[in-house]
Amino acid sequence: MIIASNFKTNHTRASARAFVEALGAPKCEVRVFMPFTALDNFETNCQIKMGAQNFYPVQSGSFTGEIGAEQLEEFGIQSVLIGHSERRHILQEPTTLIRQKFAFAVVKNWEIVYCIGEPKEVREEGFEAVKAYLETQLEGIDMAYERLIVAYEPVWAIGTGLSASVEQIQETHQYIKTRLSAPLLYGGSVNANNVASIVGLKECDGALIGSASWKKEAFLEILNHTTQGEIR
Ligand SMILES: O=C[C@H](O)COP(=O)(O)O
């Protein structure tokens, strides 16, 4: 079971440190994707890994405003988010760059949390359209990469307070599981009230959580509701 917090554009260096220190020894695997400015050499329980929300696929170089492998490696960062919908849709990150990032992270042997998910208009077209859309996001991706984790995050459920139903998550996860054997997370308005029913699904290996995870007390409550407690 993997429970991940994506801080997005939240937290300072001080509040991020307080958050990490509050985690203690969780019963499941935890990832914290924090802003670059809050990265540090944290001493944590081995089940807790710090991750990067983004990177530019170079070791170092002349890419003003970007962060490369050299900067992440200084903090021992080995888990990266790729393909998050906010980068695909708000930052207009092109598919070619997403694939380059993926290939680069594979060469670095980093853990990859690769995000896929359909927008509302595609969901409204029906499940065949959802499957076809997800296929386009899996194209060019090495689904056999051994350090791959996939996060299914329907765009319409992100930050809206309206999670996909367990039936929708189950149906979609069942389909994705026919395409890959990597651990599969769900993301999109997960909170302390719904996390147990979502991660309790047979096809769900954990959750990638945004807004409901930003306060340390709230994240600890989510971890408490994640009763399976097995460690992958
Ligand atoms: O990375 C996390 C997802 O974007 C979910 O965000 P959310 O929990 O605020 O809906």
The ligand as a Gaussian input file, in Angstrom:
#p B3LYP/6-31G(d) Opt

LIG

0 1
 O       -1.656000      14.714000      -7.183000
 C       -2.758000      14.682000      -6.646000
 C       -3.973000      14.851000      -7.397000
 O       -3.870000      15.909000      -8.291000
 C       -5.218000      14.887000      -6.557000
 O       -5.419000      16.170000      -6.017000
 P       -6.656000      16.364000      -5.001000
 O       -6.501000      15.320000      -3.948000
 O       -6.517000      17.759000      -4.483000
 O       -7.903000      16.160000      -5.801000

